[in-house]
Amino acid sequence: MKNKILVLIGILALYSCQSKTESKNIIKTIVQDTLSKTYGGTADLSNVTSKDDKAVELIRKQLNILLKKDLPAMTKDDRFFFYEVFDLNNDQQNEYFVGFSNSYFCGSGGCSGYILNNDGSVINHFTVTDFPIYIMTSSTEKFYDLLMKSGGLLHHIKMKNGKYPTNPSIEEKWNGDIPKESTQVLDIYEKKLEKYSF
């Protein structure tokens, strides 16, 4: 009886090892096949959606509402935006930095843009800003402080009553270098960010 149990355990162990080996081989084959098709350009990527699709659609919808009165005066070339995400208040949900770089939204003092909550609601609209924007490690009202350049000078932007100031050029000037631990967003010119129409 003992021998039969040992033989049964041995058979089960052997079968278990064989199943794991087969699973690993199947997974390895699938991975190799996918890699070779992707590398060779024959993989079917039609069902793969961009991770940004949802954010882009949300921003696009919001811009069409926010700029409704401006739309008739805009050309097709004016109607595009850039965006980047960052969790400004550590709530595990990203906020959206939205910027523009054309003559409709930019002038000699800088460009306009928005900071949106992840539901599309406006945290603030900003003007006369040169990109990029720097997110600092210090915070005010549970939101990270920002450094925004306007007129060639950096300005320290802090949350005030649930909003960032609209015009950085009239805010406190920043003396010194940009802190190394700051995060850079909307580096439209150097990072070659993708632009999206609205």
N, C-alpha and C positions, 0 to 999 in steps of 0.2 A: 504494500500500500504506500509506504514511504517512497519507494522507488518510482511508483507511478506519479506521485505528486511532484517529485523532483523533475521527472521527465516532462510533465505538463508545464511546470514553471520554466524549464529550459526552453521549451517550444514557444511559450508566450514571450519570453525575453528575446529570443531570436526573431520572432515575428515583429515585435515592437521595434527592434533595431532596424529590421529591414524596412518597415513602414517609414521610419524617420529618414533613412537613407533615400528612399524613393521620394519623399516629400522634398528633401533638400535638392535632389536631382531635378525634380519638376520645377521648383522655384528657380534654380540655377538656369535651366533651359529657357524659362519665360523671360528672365532678366536678360540673358544673352540675346535672345530673339528681339526683344524690345530695343536693346542698345544698338544692335546691328541695323534694325529698321530705321531707328532715329538717326543714326550716323549716316546711313545711306540715303536718307531723305524719303523713305517709303512708308514711314509710320503714319497711321491714320490719326491725325490730331484734331479732327473735326469736332469731336465732343469735348475737347479740353477747353475750359473757359479760363480767361485771364483772372488772376486773383483780384485785379483792380476793377473789374467790370461793375460790381455793385457800387463801389465808391464813386466811380466815374459817372454812373447814371444818377446817383444821389446829388452829386455836385452840379451836374448838367441841369437837372430839374430845378435845383435851388437857384442857379444863376439865371435861368429863364424867368423865374419869378422876381428875383431881386433887381434884375436889369430890364424889366418889362418896358419901362418908358424909354430906355436907351436903345432897345433893339432896332426900331425903325431907322435910326441914324447911323447904325453900324454897317460896315461892309462885311462881307464874308471873311475877309482877312482879319478883321477885328474880333471875330467871334471864336476865340480859342483861349484856353487856360492851361496852366501847369499846376500840379499839386504834389504835395508830400504829406505823409502822416506822422504824427507824434502824439503820444499820450501826455498831454500837458498837465494833468492833475492826478496822475497815478490811479485812475479808476478802472484800469484794464480795458479802456475803450479809447481808440485813437481819435484825435481831433484832426481836421484837415486844414492845411495851409494852402490857400489857392492864390495864385499870382498871375499877372498878365504882363506882356512885354510888347505892346504895340502902341501906336500913336494915340489911339482912343483912350487908353488907360494910363499912358505915361506922358510925362512932360519934363521940363527942365529940372524940376524938384525931385523926380522919381516916379514910381508907379503905384498903382492901387492894387488892392487885393482883399481877401477875406480870411478869417479864421472861423471855421464851422465846427459845431459839435458833430459827433458821429451820426446824429439823426438828421443832420442838414441844417439845424437851426443856427443862427448867426451868433457867434461870440463877439466878433467885431469886424468892422470894415476899416481898412487903413488906407492912407494916402501917402503921397510924397516919400516913398520908401525905395531904397536901392537894395537889390538882392545880392547875396543871400541874407536870411534872417538867422540869428543865433539864439538858441535856447540855452539859458544858463542853468546852473544847478541850484541857485537860490530861488525862493518862491515867495509869493505874496498872495494872500487869500487862497491858499492851496493850489495855485497855478504857478508854473515856472515863470520867472522873469525872462524878458527877451532883450536882445540887443538888436536895434534896427538902425540902419544907416540912412541918413537923410541929409542932403546937401554936403556930402563928403564927411560928415561927422557921425559918430556912433551915439545913440541915445538909449538910456536904460528905461525900458518899458515895463511897468508893473501893473498888475491887475488892480482896478479901482472899482469898487461896487459891482463886481461881477463882469466887468468889461475891461479890455485893454484900451488905452487911449487911441483915438482915431488918427491923430496927426503926430507922428514921432518927432518931428522937427521942433516941437515946442516942449518936449519932455527933457528931463535931466540929461545933460551930456555925460558920456562915459569917458573917464580919463584912464588912459593906460591901454594895454593890449587886450585883445579878445581872450578870455580865459581858455586855456587849452582843453579843459573838460567840457566846454560848450559843444552843443550839437548844432550842426549847420543844416538848415532846410531852405528849400527854394533857391538853390544855386542854379538858377535858370541858364546862365551863360557857360559855366565851367562843366557842370555835370551833364549837359546835353539831355535835359529831361524831356520826356515825351510830351507833346502837346495834344490837347483834346479839343474838339469843336463843341460848341453849345448852340 
